[in-house]
Amino acid sequence: MENIFNNPYSISYPEIIAVSSEDNSRIELIEKFDCIGGAMWAGNHYRKSPLTESVRVVGNTQRFMLSTGCVDLELEGSYFPAGICGAEISGDEISISYVGMGGGGVGASVCRSTAKGVIKSSSEPCGGGKVAGSTITLPKMQRVVIGIDDTDTAEEGATWTLAHNISKAVEDENSRYLSHTIVQLFPVPYRTKNCVAIACEFATREPEKLISSFEELVRKYTLSDETGLCAFSGFDTTPLRKYGEQVKAGEVSNAEFEEIRELLEIRIEGRGIIGAAAAIPFYTDYEEALKI
């Protein structure tokens, strides 16, 4: 009880992560939140910044798709009391600047500057009616989405649970486990039962180590001789979307898989590779992922 009230007018975000596009023009800012009310309030107002392309909630995270740059925000109480005013990439670091007035200034300053993942920060005095802000510096990370299918048999196992447990096991300070998506595929005759594949998303500074660690555990625990495992490293999985939709709509051939092979790092190439690759472009798109 006493620890909570050491600073009763501040809530620390549990973790903040930043993923950059290959050309450094865009950043996905991923904020894990503890207070859902505060997060929803921030999302409502931060989307009004000229730097913000979109805002969405995924599980216990709120994701801001940002254009890089710096802007002056014309804040106005109640209508636009806080926002993101800077998103910059320098070398292997990403800096995000926030500003807000009143309670919005508290969220824009101390609440984020103490989050896990922050390398360094600068904050202005906040609270009451003050306008305050902060700049936080985060490690520049890249997105890796791992697709996996066919690790179970008719007698035992479940790919979705294995994928989640492996994702938790390989997570460390340099590779953060962001999301798990079950993707419904077309129910081909040789499916185990439900015909789903899994996409596991990470933010990482060590993609090769991450993918190899994941592969090692899949090989150790898979129950199937037809396991498929592959990875996509990149900011945007759109080039795989058409293929993924084809696999959800009907049975596809190996020739169709060959058309997207070069976009992927193939690690285990059993029959499940068709579904493993198809799951990747549906990461965090849960409504479409679950449609049959």
Buried (B, 14 or more C-beta within 10 A) or exposed (E): EEEEEEEEEBBBBBBBBBBBBEEEEBBBBBBBBBBEEBBEBBBEBBBBBEBBBEBEEBEEBBBBBBBBEEBEBEBEEEEBBBBBBBBBBEEEBBBBBBBBBBBBBBBBBBBBBBBEBBEEBEBBEBBEEBBBBBBBBBBBBBBBBBBBBBBBEEEEBBBBEBBBEBBEEBBEEBBBBBBBBBBBBBEBEEBBEEBBBBBBBBBBBBBEBBBEBBBEBBEEEBBBEBBBBBBBBBBBBEEBBEBBEBBBEEBBEEEBBEEBEEBBBBBBBBBBBBBBBBBBBBBBBBEBBEEE
